[in-house]
Amino acid sequence: MRWTRTLGFIAALSPFTLGGQSFEGAITIRITVGGRGGAPAAEEVEYLSRGGNMRVNVMSPVGAVAILGLAAEGKTYIVIESQRAYMEVRADDAASATATNTGAPTITRSGRKDTVAGFECEHVIVETSGANGPQKTDMCLTRSLGPYVNPMAGFGGGRATSWQRQLALEGGFPLKVSLPDGTVALEVTKIVRRRVSDALFRIPPEFSKVDMPKRP
């Protein structure tokens, strides 16, 4: 996967609502990415959360990349460790990445509960219409982990799917997302409450700010 494409899915991060997040610790998430002409591939990312701040650690072709959501600033940054550089994700970048021409989905709270990685969640069904008829996505959401920002949004083509967009409206954290074809697109595999250093939510002062590449 090219570095420009990596930036493409990171740029699709939506601005998230800060506040009300009491969870502190690490969340491990397995995300399945559908490949063109090949079998789906699983990517594993780590969320770190403390005091309304969020950090997502992902691997890219240039090495470790961290996505920072900083509560005090209300901003999201991409920190590229190997290049000692960082970029700010502007509101217009996120808006462009999540733009869509499809209509609003139908949302049904099933009332059905489940337990994933030790946390209870409620199944929410997101139904959309398409050329092949209605499509239903099952999201099991918890409100115990604060807001969620999807680091893989826009991976497949620069546009967030209906269930990814709906997360911003629902305000929950998905512990498991099942697609209409039975694929588990996202699943939390481990949640650990632990102390997280404040230093992980700061951009090193020696890092230089660079511009976000323009999306094609």
C-alpha positions as CSV (number, residue, x, y, z in Angstrom):
1,M,0.0,0.0,0.0
2,R,1.4,3.3,-1.0
3,W,2.2,6.0,1.5
4,T,-0.3,8.4,-0.2
5,R,-3.0,5.9,0.2
6,T,-2.1,5.5,3.9
7,L,-2.6,9.2,4.2
8,G,-5.9,8.9,2.4
9,F,-7.5,6.8,5.1
10,I,-5.9,8.7,7.9
11,A,-7.2,12.0,6.4
12,A,-10.7,10.5,6.6
13,L,-10.7,10.9,10.4
14,S,-13.8,12.8,11.5
15,P,-13.6,15.5,14.1
16,F,-14.8,13.8,17.3
17,T,-16.9,15.1,20.2
18,L,-14.7,15.6,23.3
19,G,-15.9,15.3,26.8
20,G,-17.4,12.7,29.0
21,Q,-14.6,10.2,28.4
22,S,-13.5,8.7,31.7
23,F,-11.8,5.5,30.3
24,E,-8.1,5.4,30.6
25,G,-6.1,2.6,29.1
26,A,-5.4,0.6,25.9
27,I,-7.9,-0.8,23.3
28,T,-6.7,-3.3,20.7
29,I,-8.8,-3.4,17.5
30,R,-8.7,-5.8,14.6
31,I,-10.0,-4.1,11.4
32,T,-10.7,-6.1,8.2
33,V,-9.9,-4.2,5.0
34,G,-11.4,-5.6,1.7
35,G,-8.8,-5.8,-0.9
36,R,-9.5,-5.4,-4.6
37,G,-9.0,-8.7,-6.4
38,G,-7.8,-10.4,-3.3
39,A,-8.8,-11.8,0.1
40,P,-9.7,-9.3,2.9
41,A,-6.7,-8.4,5.0
42,A,-6.8,-7.8,8.8
43,E,-5.1,-4.7,10.3
44,E,-4.5,-4.3,14.0
45,V,-4.4,-0.9,15.7
46,E,-4.0,0.2,19.2
47,Y,-6.1,3.0,20.9
48,L,-4.7,4.8,23.9
49,S,-7.1,7.0,25.9
50,R,-6.7,9.4,28.8
51,G,-8.6,12.4,29.9
52,G,-10.5,12.9,26.7
53,N,-7.2,12.6,24.6
54,M,-6.9,9.8,22.1
55,R,-3.9,8.2,20.4
56,V,-4.1,5.6,17.7
57,N,-0.9,3.7,16.8
58,V,-0.8,2.3,13.3
59,M,1.9,0.9,11.0
60,S,2.5,2.4,7.5
61,P,5.0,1.8,4.7
62,V,7.2,4.4,6.4
63,G,6.9,2.9,9.8
64,A,5.1,3.9,12.9
65,V,2.4,6.6,12.7
66,A,0.4,8.0,15.5
67,I,-3.0,9.8,15.2
68,L,-3.5,12.2,18.1
69,G,-6.9,13.7,19.1
70,L,-6.2,16.4,21.7
71,A,-9.0,17.5,23.9
72,A,-7.7,20.9,24.9
73,E,-7.1,21.9,21.2
74,G,-10.1,20.1,19.7
75,K,-7.8,19.0,16.9
76,T,-6.5,15.9,15.3
77,Y,-2.8,15.4,14.2
78,I,-0.9,12.8,12.3
79,V,2.6,12.2,13.8
80,I,5.1,10.4,11.5
81,E,7.9,9.1,13.8
82,S,10.4,8.1,11.1
83,Q,10.3,11.6,9.4
84,R,10.1,13.5,12.7
85,A,7.2,15.4,11.3
86,Y,3.5,15.9,11.9
87,M,0.4,17.1,10.0
88,E,-2.8,18.7,11.2
89,V,-6.0,17.2,9.9
90,R,-8.1,20.2,9.0
91,A,-11.9,20.2,9.1
92,D,-12.1,20.5,5.3
93,D,-9.9,17.5,4.9
94,A,-12.3,15.4,7.1
95,A,-15.4,16.8,5.4
96,S,-14.1,15.9,1.9
97,A,-13.1,12.4,3.0
98,T,-16.5,11.7,4.5
99,A,-18.6,13.3,1.8
100,T,-21.2,11.0,0.3
101,N,-24.1,11.1,-2.2
102,T,-26.1,8.4,-0.5
103,G,-29.2,9.0,1.6
104,A,-29.5,8.8,5.3
105,P,-29.5,5.3,6.7
106,T,-32.3,3.8,8.8
107,I,-31.1,3.1,12.3
108,T,-32.7,0.5,14.6
109,R,-31.7,-0.1,18.2
110,S,-32.3,-3.8,18.6
111,G,-32.2,-3.9,22.4
112,R,-30.1,-7.0,22.0
113,K,-27.0,-7.0,24.3
114,D,-23.7,-8.7,23.9
115,T,-20.3,-8.8,25.6
116,V,-17.1,-8.2,23.7
117,A,-13.7,-8.1,25.3
118,G,-15.4,-7.9,28.7
119,F,-17.6,-4.9,27.9
120,E,-21.3,-4.9,27.3
121,C,-22.6,-3.5,24.1
122,E,-26.0,-3.0,22.3
123,H,-26.6,-4.1,18.7
124,V,-27.6,-1.2,16.4
125,I,-28.7,-2.1,12.8
126,V,-27.8,0.4,10.1
127,E,-29.8,-0.2,7.0
128,T,-29.1,1.5,3.6
129,S,-30.6,1.1,0.2
130,G,-28.5,0.3,-2.9
131,A,-28.5,-1.2,-6.4
132,N,-28.7,-4.7,-4.9
133,G,-31.4,-3.8,-2.4
134,P,-31.3,-3.1,1.3
135,Q,-28.0,-3.6,3.1
136,K,-27.9,-4.1,6.9
137,T,-24.8,-3.6,9.0
138,D,-24.8,-4.7,12.6
139,M,-22.8,-2.5,15.1
140,C,-22.5,-3.5,18.7
141,L,-21.9,-0.2,20.6
142,T,-20.8,0.6,24.1
143,R,-20.9,4.0,25.8
144,S,-18.3,3.1,28.4
145,L,-15.2,4.0,26.3
146,G,-15.9,7.5,25.1
147,P,-16.0,8.7,21.5
148,Y,-14.6,6.7,18.6
149,V,-12.5,7.9,15.6
150,N,-12.1,5.4,12.8
151,P,-8.5,5.4,11.6
152,M,-9.5,3.2,8.6
153,A,-12.3,5.4,7.3
154,G,-11.9,6.0,3.6
155,F,-9.4,3.2,3.2
156,G,-11.2,1.6,0.2
157,G,-11.7,4.8,-1.8
158,G,-11.6,7.9,0.2
159,R,-15.2,7.9,1.4
160,A,-16.5,6.7,4.8
161,T,-19.2,4.0,4.7
162,S,-22.7,4.6,6.1
163,W,-21.9,2.7,9.4
164,Q,-18.6,4.7,9.8
165,R,-20.6,8.0,9.4
166,Q,-23.3,6.9,11.7
167,L,-20.8,6.3,14.5
168,A,-20.4,10.1,14.8
169,L,-24.1,10.5,15.3
170,E,-24.6,7.6,17.7
171,G,-21.7,8.7,19.9
172,G,-20.8,5.1,20.9
173,F,-17.7,3.0,20.6
174,P,-18.0,0.0,18.3
175,L,-16.9,-3.3,19.9
176,K,-17.9,-5.3,16.8
177,V,-19.2,-4.4,13.3
178,S,-20.6,-7.1,11.1
179,L,-21.2,-6.4,7.4
180,P,-24.1,-7.8,5.3
181,D,-21.9,-10.5,3.8
182,G,-21.0,-11.8,7.2
183,T,-17.5,-10.2,7.3
184,V,-16.5,-8.8,10.7
185,A,-15.2,-5.4,9.6
186,L,-14.1,-4.4,13.1
187,E,-13.7,-6.2,16.4
188,V,-12.2,-5.1,19.7
189,T,-10.0,-8.0,20.9
190,K,-8.6,-6.6,24.2
191,I,-9.4,-3.7,26.6
192,V,-6.9,-3.0,29.4
193,R,-7.4,-0.3,32.0
194,R,-4.0,1.1,32.8
195,R,-2.1,4.4,33.3
196,V,-1.2,6.1,30.1
197,S,1.6,8.7,30.1
198,D,0.7,12.3,29.2
199,A,3.8,12.4,27.0
200,L,2.1,10.1,24.5
201,F,-0.4,12.9,23.7
202,R,2.2,15.6,23.0
203,I,3.9,16.3,19.7
204,P,7.7,16.3,20.3
205,P,9.0,19.8,20.1
206,E,11.7,18.9,17.6
207,F,9.2,17.6,15.1
208,S,8.4,19.8,12.1
209,K,4.9,20.6,10.8
210,V,4.3,19.7,7.2
211,D,1.3,20.1,4.9
212,M,-1.2,17.4,4.4
213,P,-0.9,16.0,0.8
214,K,-3.8,16.9,-1.5
215,R,-6.3,14.1,-2.1
216,P,-6.6,13.0,-5.8
